[in-house]
Amino acid sequence: MKPRRQQLEEGPHPLRDQTAVVPSPRMRHRTPQALPRFHTIDQVAEALAVSSRTVRRWIATGALTGHRFNGVVRIAERDFLAFLAVHREG
């Protein structure tokens, strides 16, 4: 039996010589989407120049949507931007 390195160098390899990877039919029409970005309560509070207690109050009253993951609360960027659009002053 030949050493592995010699086997690889000698001839064509069916997997190594493929030039293009064809996606499966189910994946062909999907576009890649980014995962949603989440912010901490402190990040939202700092961005809006308010206390973290105020952000927690907004979540408690339903004005701002918070998501709980393993005991910690996060605010999705989409929800944060929607909150800003509704509550923008000026």
Contacts in CASP RR format, 6 or more apart in sequence:
PFRMAT RR
TARGET T0000
AUTHOR 0000-0000-0000
METHOD contacts of the structure
MODEL  1
MKPRRQQLEEGPHPLRDQTAVVPSPRMRHRTPQALPRFHTIDQVAEALAV
SSRTVRRWIATGALTGHRFNGVVRIAERDFLAFLAVHREG
2 10 0 8 1.000
8 16 0 8 1.000
36 76 0 8 1.000
36 77 0 8 1.000
36 78 0 8 1.000
37 76 0 8 1.000
37 77 0 8 1.000
38 67 0 8 1.000
38 69 0 8 1.000
38 74 0 8 1.000
38 75 0 8 1.000
38 76 0 8 1.000
38 77 0 8 1.000
39 47 0 8 1.000
39 74 0 8 1.000
39 75 0 8 1.000
39 76 0 8 1.000
39 77 0 8 1.000
39 80 0 8 1.000
40 72 0 8 1.000
40 73 0 8 1.000
40 74 0 8 1.000
40 75 0 8 1.000
41 52 0 8 1.000
41 55 0 8 1.000
41 56 0 8 1.000
41 59 0 8 1.000
41 73 0 8 1.000
41 75 0 8 1.000
42 52 0 8 1.000
44 55 0 8 1.000
44 64 0 8 1.000
44 75 0 8 1.000
44 80 0 8 1.000
45 51 0 8 1.000
45 52 0 8 1.000
45 54 0 8 1.000
45 55 0 8 1.000
48 55 0 8 1.000
55 64 0 8 1.000
55 75 0 8 1.000
56 73 0 8 1.000
58 64 0 8 1.000
58 83 0 8 1.000
59 65 0 8 1.000
59 66 0 8 1.000
59 73 0 8 1.000
59 75 0 8 1.000
63 83 0 8 1.000
63 87 0 8 1.000
64 75 0 8 1.000
64 79 0 8 1.000
64 80 0 8 1.000
64 83 0 8 1.000
65 75 0 8 1.000
65 76 0 8 1.000
65 79 0 8 1.000
65 83 0 8 1.000
66 73 0 8 1.000
66 74 0 8 1.000
66 75 0 8 1.000
66 76 0 8 1.000
66 79 0 8 1.000
67 73 0 8 1.000
67 74 0 8 1.000
67 75 0 8 1.000
67 76 0 8 1.000
68 74 0 8 1.000
END
